[in-house]
Amino acid sequence: MKLRWILLLTIITIILFFINLLALMEVFPIYITSPLLFIAIFITLYLINHRKTFKGL
């Protein structure tokens, strides 16, 4: 299940990267595409690096 989410978010990140390139060519507003790309990268890396940790008592 986690692998599906990671794969899906990686595909979304790649798509948003190309949309951000279009924003650099002034096709889309960059102030909308940049935060979306940042959020997608952040969530993808969070899911990859998140581990079950013992928090203590």
GROMACS elastic network, one bead per residue, 0.5 to 0.9 nm:
[ bonds ]
;  ai    aj funct       b0    kb
    1     4     6  0.53122   500
    1     5     6  0.66893   500
    1     6     6  0.89282   500
    2     5     6  0.51943   500
    2     6     6  0.62800   500
    2     7     6  0.86362   500
    2    47     6  0.78784   500
    2    48     6  0.88514   500
    3     6     6  0.50825   500
    3     7     6  0.60704   500
    3     8     6  0.84861   500
    4     7     6  0.50970   500
    4     8     6  0.60085   500
    4     9     6  0.85030   500
    5     8     6  0.50497   500
    5     9     6  0.60028   500
    5    10     6  0.84020   500
    5    44     6  0.84007   500
    5    47     6  0.81798   500
    6     9     6  0.52059   500
    6    10     6  0.60280   500
    6    11     6  0.86434   500
    6    44     6  0.61758   500
    6    45     6  0.86853   500
    6    47     6  0.67801   500
    6    48     6  0.70246   500
    7    10     6  0.50986   500
    7    11     6  0.63079   500
    7    12     6  0.86757   500
    7    44     6  0.88284   500
    8    11     6  0.52146   500
    8    12     6  0.62499   500
    8    13     6  0.86284   500
    9    13     6  0.59922   500
    9    14     6  0.85887   500
    9    40     6  0.67036   500
    9    41     6  0.80952   500
    9    43     6  0.77053   500
    9    44     6  0.57621   500
   10    14     6  0.62838   500
   10    15     6  0.86789   500
   10    40     6  0.80949   500
   10    41     6  0.80297   500
   10    44     6  0.65968   500
   11    14     6  0.51531   500
   11    15     6  0.62486   500
   11    16     6  0.86068   500
   12    15     6  0.50846   500
   12    16     6  0.60651   500
   12    17     6  0.84755   500
   12    37     6  0.87691   500
   12    40     6  0.70566   500
   13    16     6  0.50873   500
   13    17     6  0.60451   500
   13    18     6  0.87870   500
   13    36     6  0.88856   500
   13    37     6  0.64055   500
   13    38     6  0.87730   500
   13    39     6  0.89806   500
   13    40     6  0.55328   500
   13    41     6  0.62064   500
   13    44     6  0.80666   500
   14    18     6  0.65136   500
   14    19     6  0.87389   500
   14    37     6  0.88519   500
   15    18     6  0.53278   500
   15    19     6  0.63203   500
   15    20     6  0.86359   500
   16    20     6  0.59747   500
   16    21     6  0.85422   500
   16    33     6  0.72327   500
   16    34     6  0.86026   500
   16    36     6  0.72243   500
   16    37     6  0.55572   500
   16    40     6  0.80148   500
   17    21     6  0.63224   500
   17    22     6  0.87576   500
   17    33     6  0.85944   500
   17    34     6  0.87966   500
   17    37     6  0.64657   500
   18    22     6  0.63683   500
   18    23     6  0.86408   500
   19    23     6  0.62847   500
   19    24     6  0.87785   500
   19    27     6  0.88617   500
   19    28     6  0.77102   500
   19    33     6  0.69532   500
   19    37     6  0.88573   500
   20    24     6  0.63473   500
   20    25     6  0.87491   500
   20    28     6  0.78887   500
   20    29     6  0.88178   500
   20    30     6  0.68050   500
   20    32     6  0.89998   500
   20    33     6  0.55216   500
   20    34     6  0.64653   500
   20    37     6  0.74267   500
   21    24     6  0.50441   500
   21    25     6  0.65883   500
   21    26     6  0.87991   500
   21    27     6  0.89667   500
   22    25     6  0.50049   500
   22    26     6  0.64173   500
   22    27     6  0.54611   500
   22    28     6  0.63456   500
   22    29     6  0.89632   500
   22    30     6  0.86700   500
   23    27     6  0.52060   500
   23    29     6  0.56445   500
   23    30     6  0.50005   500
   23    31     6  0.87291   500
   23    32     6  0.88822   500
   23    33     6  0.70099   500
   23    34     6  0.86448   500
   24    27     6  0.74723   500
   24    28     6  0.78898   500
   24    29     6  0.83433   500
   24    30     6  0.66858   500
   25    28     6  0.79129   500
   26    29     6  0.65922   500
   26    30     6  0.75603   500
   27    30     6  0.88009   500
   28    31     6  0.88666   500
   28    32     6  0.79980   500
   28    33     6  0.75493   500
   29    32     6  0.57514   500
   29    33     6  0.67322   500
   29    34     6  0.89148   500
   30    33     6  0.51133   500
   30    34     6  0.58158   500
   30    35     6  0.86777   500
   31    34     6  0.57872   500
   31    35     6  0.70037   500
   32    35     6  0.61179   500
   32    36     6  0.67184   500
   33    36     6  0.51827   500
   33    37     6  0.61766   500
   33    38     6  0.86591   500
   34    37     6  0.51609   500
   34    38     6  0.61868   500
   34    39     6  0.86880   500
   35    39     6  0.60908   500
   35    40     6  0.85526   500
   36    39     6  0.51986   500
   36    40     6  0.61998   500
   36    41     6  0.86709   500
   37    40     6  0.51555   500
   37    41     6  0.61953   500
   37    42     6  0.85125   500
   38    41     6  0.52277   500
   38    42     6  0.60288   500
   38    43     6  0.86306   500
   39    42     6  0.50160   500
   39    43     6  0.60946   500
   39    44     6  0.84750   500
   40    43     6  0.53369   500
   40    44     6  0.61001   500
   40    45     6  0.86122   500
   41    44     6  0.51488   500
   41    45     6  0.61174   500
   41    46     6  0.84310   500
   42    45     6  0.53238   500
   42    46     6  0.60073   500
   42    47     6  0.86747   500
   43    47     6  0.61808   500
   43    48     6  0.86162   500
   44    47     6  0.53480   500
   44    48     6  0.63129   500
   44    49     6  0.87348   500
   45    48     6  0.50435   500
   45    49     6  0.60425   500
   45    50     6  0.82829   500
   46    49     6  0.52766   500
   46    50     6  0.56743   500
   47    50     6  0.53163   500
   47    51     6  0.85195   500
   48    51     6  0.84122   500
   50    53     6  0.87572   500
   54    57     6  0.88072   500
